[in-house]
Amino acid sequence: MSLDYAWAQYELWLNDPLIDEETKRELASLQGNDKELEDRFYRDLEFGTGGLRGVIGAGTNRMNRYTIAKATQGLAQFILHQAQGRSSSVAIAYDSRNQSPEFALEAALVLAGNGVKAYVFESLRPTPELSFAVRHLGCSGGIVITASHNPPEYNGYKVYGNDGGQLVPHDAERVLAEIHTVDALSRIKRMERDQAEAKELLQWIGSDVDEAFVQSVAGVSLHVDTVKKVSSQFNILYTPLHGAGNLSVRNVLQRIGFDNVHVVPEQEKPDANFSTVKSPNPEEREAFSIALGMANEKKADIIIGTDPDCDRMGAVVQNDQGEFIVLNGNQSGAIMAYYVLDSLRQRGELPDNGVLIKTIVTSEMGAVIAESFGVHTINTLTGFKYIGEKMTEYEKTGQYRFLFGYEESYGYLAGTYCRDKDAVLASMLICEAAAFYKSQGKTLYDVLQELYGKYGYFKEQLESRTMKGKDGLEKIRGIMEDWRSNPPAAVAGVSVVSVQDYSKGIDGLPAENVLKYTLADDSWFCLRPSGTEPKIKMYFAVRGTSGEVAGERLEQLRVAVMSRVDQFQ
């Protein structure tokens, strides 16, 4: 949209009596900065299938109490239409980010103003506990205030359905349609806190739900006896990266018998600015810098880290040279998938209709492992919401029994107590697997090499390009259109045998802007704009006869694709 439109929206906010004076002072400071003003007002902050995510600040294209209130008014209308006169409720959680408690309370008061009861956690909690709470409390839906591992200036608003899973497109579209009816702030119904509490439309969630959640996670454990046997000689080093995972992760590890859990002190307490890291992202080695400096002193068998809202987990293990390496999401997922399936088989509990669920950009190694155990694999679009949707479907139909779900971006789940990726569970499971294999004289690195030898040398890599603002969005659109309109016949000397354009809704999946190219040697790459960040992501995967062969092929593929992508920089 034009600068004229942005100016018009700006003037509406500046003159709206419902906008507070502090926000108006921030708006007044924008005068003379047309580029910043346009970016803040050229559109409404986009409500996607995950909800909202953006930079905190004044404006329609920013995260603030007014964009939160507008989205919540639309959500409340959607829930009330669904309820058809029945009582409704929503559980709300938040993480350690700037204004997360304030945004959570604002959402609760708008729900209360619409007669929808809000259950709000009294302090920060992991995102998966919100998913659990929706189910545990029998709520109509859920909200989490988080921006995952985005930079400190971001926050977000994720919406969940009554099954505890993030909204999938057909429901998100209906919520968005309701949000569009809220064409003025005066249409937002809001109740003051004291009145909401007096009418019991605002209720605070305490330790009872925490305990139920920890019990449910610990109940997924597969080798408690082994953990207790090796616990005195097994050391875990954990960093919550200033986020919501600290208490829950430690409680679960202690519950199943781990005694030696050391927390990185500099990163233990919540910190909205994530002051000790460039990015609070356990996918990146830099996030583990302080932990790596402590590893030898603590004699760490494994280092684990969770992101700010504790739905993603990264693990660091020692290789055969004694060097600490960060496992990527595909590697950790393969290890945990094998551990879960092999343990169930050993216990005689592997069902005939077991299923592993993963995303289309996740390595095929998990599917190959599952097949060796007679377990079916289902592929979904990117985003754990689709894995959760399948879990609920199979719970209703009985067609499959869910055993494990994961995505390459460090999200994992076993058990059916929630419908979102759970870094509390993943922390427990990866540490338990490490302890179990230590009792056999092996490290997780040893196990990974054994899996490569047995199933093939799978190697993957993710590249991304950040393109901020209106101009960046246009560049991302240009890249996707270039590859969609001019698909290559060959890449790095290998012919392309298939092109899957998921925007057409193929394989029974919802339409999504994703392109996947499969080559004659079974390698593949995928282009996908991020749904939550101003990025375009490129995924690469190969399978070789050795680590060296796979690595060389992966690099050839990466260089060939990125040289074309980077023409748009």
N, C-alpha and C positions, 0 to 999 in steps of 0.2 A: 504494500500500500504506500501512498505518497506521503511526503513530509506534511502536506496540508492536512491529511487525515490525522497524522500523529499530533499536529498542533491543535486540531479540534478536540481530540480526546484529552490532551493536556489541559486545555482550557476548562473542559467539563470537570476534571478532577480539581483543578485549582479553585473553582467556584462552587463546588459541591459542599453544602453545609454539613454533610455527614463525614467528610474527610477531616481528620484531626489536624491541629495546627502544626505539630511537629512534621507531619508528612508534607503539609503545604510549604513549610520552610525549605524542605529538601527539594520540592518541585521548583520553587522560586530560584534556587541556586542553579537550575539547569538553563536558565535563559541565557542565550548567547552560544550555547553548545548544541547546535542543531543535530549533530550526529548522535550524541547521547540521547537527546530528547526523542529523536526518531526511533532509536532502538528500544526505548522504554515504552513507546506508545504506538508503534506501527501495527501492532496486532495484540490480541489477548494472548496471555501465556497459554501455550497449547495444552489441552487436556487430552493426553493419549491414553493408551490402554493401561499404562501404569499410573496415571494421574497427572500431577503437575511436577515440574522440576525446573528451577531457574535461579538466577542471581537474586539475592535479597535486596530490596529497594522499593522506592515508590514508582508506580506505573502499572499499566495493564499487562505489560510483558515482564513483570517482576514478581518475585515471591514477597507478599506482604499480607497483612491481616485482611485486606479487602479482597484480594484474589482468593485467599483461603475461604473467606466468608461466602463469596459468590459460588465457588465450587461446592461448598458444603450445602448451600441452599438448594442447588440443583440435585445433589445427592439425597438430601432429605426428601425432596419431592419424588424422586425415583423410588426411594424406600417406602414412602407412604402409599404410592400407587401399587407397589408390589404387595403391601400388607393387606390392602382392601379392608381396612377397619380394625385389623388385629394390632395389638401393641407392638412397637418396634424399638430396637435398641442397636447401638453401635459401640464397639470397643475402640479405644484410641490409645496409641502408644507413641513415644517419641524418643529420639536419640540425643546425642550431646551437642548438636549443632546450635549455632546462634539462632535465637528466637524460637527454637523448637517447643519449649514449654508454653510460650505465649501463643504460638500457632495452634497447638493442641487444644488449649483452653478456648480459643476463638471458635474452632470447629465445634467443640462441645456446646458452647452457648448458642450457636446457630441451630444445632440439632435440637437443643432444649426449646428454643423458640418455636420450633415446628412440632413440638410434642413428641420428639424421638428421644428416648433415654440415652444418655452418654455415660459409658463406663470408661474412666480415664485412669491410666496408671499414675500412681503418685510420684514417680520419678522415672528416669530413663530406663528402657527395657529393650532387649533384642527384638528385632522385627519378627522372627519366628514365634516368639512368645505371644505377639499380637494375633498371629494366625491361629495359634492354639487357643487363645482366650476367646476368639469369636466362636469357636466350636464348643469350648468348655462352658461358656456362659449362655450359649444358645442365641447369639446375637443375629441381627439382620444383616450386619456388615461390619466393616472395620476400616480404620484409618491409621496410617503410620506417617508421622512427620519425620522425614529423613531425605538426604540426598546421597545416601550410600557413601561411596568413596570420592565424590566430587570435591573440588577445592573448597576452602572454608567459606567463600562468599556465596555458596549455593545452599539452598534448602529445597525440600520437596514434600509432596503430599500424595501418598499411595493409597489406593482404595481397594478394599477387599469385599468379596461377596459372602453370603451366609454359610458357605462351606469352608471359609477360611482361606480361600485362594484369591489372588489378585484378579481384578476384573478382566475378563477376556473381551475381545472387540465388540461382540454384539451387545453386551451389557454396558460397556464403556460408551458406546455410541448413544445408548438410551439415556445415560447420565448426562452426556454432553448435550443432547437435545434439551434436557431440562435446564441445564446451565444457561443455554442460549435464551431461555425465556426470562432470565434474570437480567433485564436490560437497563436496570438502574439500581443503585445501592439501596434505594428506598424500598425495593421489593424484598430485601433480605430481612427475615424474621430473626430476632436475636433477643435472648433473655439475659438479664444480669445474673452474675454468679450466685449471689446470696439467694435470689428467688429460685434459681435452678436447683440449688442444693435443698432448699426448703421444700420444694415440690418433688424432690427425689428424682429429678430429671438429670441430675449430675451426681454420679456416684464414683468415689475413688477406689481403685483396685489396689489391694495390698498383697501381703505375703502368702495368702491362701492360694492364689493363682500361681505364684512363683513356685510353691512347693508342688503343686499338681503338674506343672510344666517340667520341673526337674525330674520328678518320678517318671513321667512319660518318656523323657529322653533316655534316662538311665535304663528303662525297661527294654530298650533296643539292644543293649549290650549283649555280646555273644560269648565272651570268655572272662567273666568276672573272676573265676577261680584262678586263672592264669595271671591276671593282673595282680591279684593279691600275693601270689607267689613271688613275682619278680619286682614288686613295687619298691622294695627297699633299695634295689640296685638300678632303678629306672628313673631318670631325671627328665622332667618336662620344663622347658623354658617358654613362657607365654607372654605375648604382648597384645593387649586389647586396642592398641593404637589410639588411646584417648577416648574410646567409644563405649558402647553399651554392653560389651560382652564380659567384662571383668568378673562380676559376681556369679553370673550364671555358668560360665565356662568352668570356673574354679569349683563351684558347688557340684556340678555333674562329675567332674574328674575325681573329686574327693568321694562322691557317693559310690562310685564303682571300684574304689580302692587305691587310687593313686595318692601316695603320700608326699612325693617330692615334686611339687609344682611351684616353680619359681616365676614370679611376675616381674617384668621389666619395670623398675620403680619409676623411671622418668616418663613412662607411657601408661601408667596404671590409672591415673585419675582422668575424669572427663575434661576435655579441653577443646572448645569449639574452634580454636584456631590451629589445632594439630601442630603445635609449635615445634615439635622435634622431628618432623618429617616434611619432605616436599609434597608428598601425597599420602594420605592414610589408606593405602591400597596394598593389601597383602599379596597381590599379584607381582609386585615389584620388589626386587632385592633391596633397594634403598630403604624401604620401610622397615627392614630387619637389621639395619646397621647397628643400632645400639644392642639388640639381642645378640648379634653375631660377636660383638665385642665381649659379651658375658659368657658365651657358649662354653669355652674351655674351663673357665673358673667354676661354672655350675655343672660341668661334666654332662652337658646336655645330650641325651639320646635323640631328642627331637625338639625343634623349635616350631611353635605354631603362632599364628597371628590372625586376628579377626578384624574386619572393617568396622567403621563407626556404628552401623546399626546391627552388626553381628549376624549377617546372613551369608557372608563369604568368609572362607577360611583358607589360609595359605600355610604350607608346611615346608620346613627346611630340614634336610637330612644330610648325613655324611656319605660321600661317595667312597669308592675303593681306595682313593688316595688320602682319605681323611679330611677332604675339603667339604665345607658345607655348601650345598646347592639347594636352590629353591625349586621344588617340584612345580611344574605347571599344572593347570586344572585338569588337563587330560590325563596326566600321569597319576595325580592323586586320585582321580576318579576311577582309573583302571585298577589301581591297587585296592581301593575300598570295595569296588564291585567284586573283584576276585575274592577278597577276604570275606565279604558277606555271603556270597554264593557258595564258596568252599566250606565255610563254617556251617551253613545251613545243611549242606549235603552231609557233612561229617556227623551232624546231630540227627540226621534222618528227617529233617524238617523242610527239605526243598520241595515245594509243591509242583504238581504236574502243569499247572497253569500260571507259573511265575512269569513276571514281566519286568524288564528293565526299560526305563524311559529316558531318552536323552534328546538333545536338540540337533537340528540339521547341521550346525556348525561344530559339533562336538566330534572328536575322533571316532572312527569306526572300531577302534580297539575294544571298546566296551561291548559292542555288539558281537564281536568275534569271541570274546570271553564268555558272554552270556550264552551264545550258541553251544559252546563246549559243555555247558551245564544243562542243556535242554531248556534254556530260558529264552522266551521270545523278547525281541527288542522293538520298541515303538519310537519313531522319530517325530518330534514336534518342531514348531517354529521356535526361534530364539526367545527366551524368556521363561522363567520358571512357572509363570501363570499357566502356560499350556501343559506343563507336566502336572501341575495341580489339578487342572481341568480333567485330564485323563484319569488321574487317581480317583476323583469323585465319580467319574463315569463308570469305572470298573468296580468301585465299591457298590454302586447301585445294581449293575448288571451281573456281577460275579464272573464276567468273561475271563478276567485275569486277576491275579493277586500281586499287588505291587510289592516289589522287593527292594529296588534301588532306583533313584533318579538323580541325574546330574547334568551339568552344563559346563563347558570348558572355562567359563568365567568364574570358576571357583565356588560354584553353588552345588550343594549335595543334600540328599535326604534319604533316610531309611526309616521305616515306620510310618504309621498313618495318623499320628496324633495331630499333625498340622498339614498345611498345603502350600508351604513355601520352603525355599532352601533354608537350611538351618546350620549356622556355623557352630552352635553349641553342640549339636549332634555330630557334626563333622569333626570337631576338635576331639570329642570323645572317641569316635570311631577310628580316626587315624592314629591316635595315641594307643588305643587298645590293640590295633593291628601291629603297631611297632613293638609293643610289649610282647604280644603273642609270638611274633617272629623272632624276637630277641631270645625267647625261651628255647628256640630251635637253633640259636647261634647265628641268626641272620639279621641284617639291617633291612630297612625298607628299600634302600638302593639295591641290595642283593636281590630282593624279591622282584623289583622292577626289571632288572636284567634277566631274571628267569622268565618273566612274562614275555619280554621281547623275544627271547630264544624260543619260547613255546608258540607264541601267536604271531610273530612278525615284528619288525622294527618300525613302529609307527612314530613319525615325527610331525609336529605341528608348530605353527608360528602365527602370531597375530600381529598385524601392523595396523596403526590407526593414524589418521591425520585430523588434527583439530582445526576447525574452520568456524570462527565465531561470528555472531551477528548476522544481519540480513545478507551481506555479501557472501559470507561463508555458506549460508544455506543455499544460495544460488550455485555456488561452486559444487557443492555436494550433489545437487540435482543434475548439474552438468556432467559430472563423472558418471552417475548412474545412467543417464540418457546416452552418453557416448558408448558405454559397454553394451547397453541394451540394443541400441540401433546398429552397432557395428561389432558383432561378436567375432572374436578371432577364430580362424580356422585351426591355428596351432599356437602353442605357447612354449617357449624355450625348447623348440625342436620336437615337441610331442603334439600330435593332433588332438583337437577337442572332439570328443565323441558325443557329448550331450550338454545342453544348456537348459537349466531349470530356472524359469522366471516365476518366482513365487508371487509376484504381483497379480498373476492370473488365477490364483487360488488352486494350485495343483496339488495332487496327492491327497485330496480331501481336506486340505488345510486352509485356514482363512487366508485371504489375500494379504501379502506383506511385501514391502519393497526390498526384495532380496534376489540377487542373481548368483547362481551356483554353476560352475563349469567343471565338468569331469573330463579327464584326459585319458588317452589310450592306455597309460601305465597305471591306471586306478588312482593317480593323484588327483586332487581337486583344489579349487580355490573358490572363495565366496566373497562378494561385495555386499555390504549392508550398512546403511546409515544408522547410527545409534538412535534409539528411541528416547534416551534420557540425557544425552550430552551432545554438544555441537561437534560431532565427530563422524567420520566415515571409517568403517572398520573393514579390513581385508583379512580373511582367514585362509591359511594354507595348510595342506595335509598331504603327506606321502607315506608309502609303506615300502620298505626296502629289505634286502636280504641281509644287511648289516647296518650298524649304526652309521658307519662312514658313508655307505652308499645312499642311505636315506637322507643324511645331512647334506650331501652334495646336491642331490636332486631338489631338496627343499629350497636351498639357496638359489639355484637356477630359476626355479619357479617364482620365488619371491622377487628377485631382481627384475625379471621380465614383466611381471604384472605392475610392480611399483613404478617402473620407468614410465609406463603409460599413465598411471594414476597421477603421478607428480607433475605431469604437463599442465595440470589445472591449478597448481599452487601459485 
